[in-house]
Amino acid sequence: GVFVCLFGKSWSKSALQGRVSLILQSPKFKRSFGGAKQRMDIAQIQLTSGRVPIVYSSKYNISFLKLENCHPFDSKKYMRVHDYLVSWKVLKDQQFVDVPCIPSDDQLLAVHARDYLKGLQHSRNVALYTEMAFLAVFPNWLVKSRVLMPMLYATYGSMMAAKLAVDCGWAINLSGGYHHASSDRGGGFCIFSDIALAVAHVRRCTAVKKVMVIDLDAHQGNGHERDLANDPDKFILDMYN
């Protein structure tokens, strides 16, 4: 599949509308979404004509008594991208693919160590991985609902987008990309290794074997690089300063 990103530079409203229009009118897109309902294996979702393979859920956004503003990471940027696309009339809200659930334990264990996942039941560990020390003093049920659950929905969104990219030729998840997380550790506001999980999932449910990860973040993607280090069927292009 091809990952299409429209936000690599400053786009005018008309240019952005034109670029999305070209995608929607492309023969490959029409073959994938041309009228007939299709079912996506991972979540039993039917993609009707007019819906585009851009995955988003309002559950992605992290809100924690406004304390999330203490961290430089914009924890609501997913909503902002979605709202810009809708307000500019590039896409309608119903054209996005919603995320119905979070990964199962078995799906997470395809990459993550069981002890690591158990460790997330302690708020101090989540505080360490997210670099938000204040989380350590809150009960874990609150940290789970306000921080871990949004990241789990985003992780499932990455898995969905990977499968959609195979089916449709391209797909985008408006969240995810937790490139500092790996099988047995987190860091840099990354808890779940959604990239490795997406790779594992798409290999399990499609004929895809070889994958390429292009990481354009300013920091090294040390998480997915640890997870995929010994994988002979991967190629990683990581551009960082």
C-alpha positions, -999 to +999 in steps of 0.1 A: +000+000+000+010+036-005+008+061+024-004+094+012+003+125+033-012+159+023+003+179+052+040+180+044+038+217+034+014+246+037-016+239+014-041+265+004-078+255+007-082+252-031-050+232-035-059+208-008-094+203-023-079+197-057-054+171-044-081+152-025-104+154-056-077+138-077-074+109-053-111+104-052-113+104-090-084+080-095-092+047-112-077+027-083-098+045-058-130+040-078-122+003-082-119+000-044-150+022-035-171+020-066-206+016-052-205-020-038-202-024-001-170-039+011-162-055+044-129-049+061-117-080+079-102-064+110-133-046+122-162-059+101-167-024+087-185-018+054-170+009+033-197+025+012-193+046-019-180+081-010-161+070+022-124+075+020-097+054+037-088+080+063-091+066+098-101+089+127-119+087+160-128+114+185-115+090+211-079+096+199-078+130+217-062+131+251-077+154+277-066+151+314-079+181+334-059+203+311-027+190+326-018+176+291-009+212+282+022+208+304+036+185+277+049+200+243+031+173+224-003+184+211-026+157+223-056+170+203-039+176+170-059+147+155-092+165+161-077+197+146-067+180+114-102+163+111-119+197+118-098+215+093-107+190+066-144+192+074-145+230+078-127+235+045-152+212+029-124+188+017-142+159+033-175+154+052-175+139+087-192+107+075-165+100+049-139+092+076-135+056+088-143+053+125-125+031+149-149+008+167-128-008+194-093-013+208-069-042+201-075-074+219-050-088+243-040-114+218-034-088+191-012-067+215+007-099+225+017-104+189+043-077+195+043-067+232+057-087+261+031-097+286+051-083+315+053-049+298+015-048+293+010-057+330+034-029+340+010-004+325-013-011+354+011+011+374+006+048+369+043+055+376+053+035+344+028+054+322+042+087+337+077+076+328+068+066+292+048+097+285+073+120+302+044+135+323+056+129+359+023+141+374+005+110+362+023+089+388+001+104+416-032+095+399-051+062+403-044+038+374-081+036+364-081+073+356-047+072+338-060+042+317-092+059+307-077+093+299-043+083+285-040+046+276-074+042+260-069+070+235-036+054+225-052+020+222-078+034+198-051+051+178-031+018+177-062+000+164-066+028+138-030+021+126-039-016+122-070-007+103-052+017+080-026-008+072-052-033+060-071-005+041-039+005+024-036-031+010-072-031-001-074+004-015-039+014-025-035+040+002-047+049+037-041+074+065-045+071+102-047+106+118-031+093+149-005+066+158+031+066+147+043+057+182+078+052+169+096+052+203+075+023+217+087-013+213+078-047+225+091-043+261+094-005+267+079+028+260+092+064+258+087+098+243+049+098+247+047+064+230+032+034+248+021+009+222+042-001+192+015+005+166+038+004+137+051-032+144+015-042+154+002-029+120+030-048+102+022-080+121-015-076+115-013-070+077+010-099+073-014-121+092-045-112+072-031-105+037-004-119+014+019-090+022+054-100+034+078-073+026+072-039+042+088-005+041+087+020+070+093+056+062+098+076+094+100+114+089+098+125+125+126+148+139+136+120+163+149+085+156+123+058+155+142+036+179+111+017+189+100+001+156+137-002+148+142-025+178+110-045+170+119-050+133+157-051+136+160-089+128+131-089+102+146-098+068+115-086+049+115-050+061+132-018+049+133+012+072+140+048+059+144+070+090+152+107+085+159+125+118+181+153+128 
